[in-house]
Amino acid sequence: MEREFEAKLRLQQPLPGGVAGGKVVQRTNSIAFRAPQEQFTIKDFELGKVFGVGSYSQVRSFLFLF
């Protein structure tokens, strides 16, 4: 995926001779990305641990009494 991103950046760079109005496209080595966060409350932790896949996932566990 990074290679595809780099290829797209190369396409956007101005051509020699100032064809793009002299604007310079700056490249970055990383992209800031933040996943959506779930809002946990104290009730989520009362019956035990909160488990999930990844940092922001939540799976609730239930007790069944027979």
Secondary structure, DSSP 8 states (H G I E B T S, - for coil): -HHHHHHHHHHHS--TTTTTTT------S------------THHHHTS--B-SSSS--B-------
